[in-house]
Amino acid sequence: MVQAIVNLGEREDRLLTIVKGKFGLKNKSEAVNFVIDQYGDELLEPELRPEYKEELLKIDKGKFKRFNSINDLRKEIENV
């Protein structure tokens, strides 16, 4: 476990107190961890492009694109 001294402004301190109370957390350290867990995924894993989501769904359903050669694949990638 890592310990850190964190300087918070008055507003940030109030927000942590609200998070702590709203979610029934024991202390502000748990509130900080909760906020990091909630928003960390959003920051690290951006939204996928809609076209890419469609391609992933096709792959899941077993619909694949066929290419005659690696050059055809390269052309397809360049067009995306």
Order of alpha helices (4+ residues) and beta strands (2+ residues): alpha-alpha-alpha-alpha
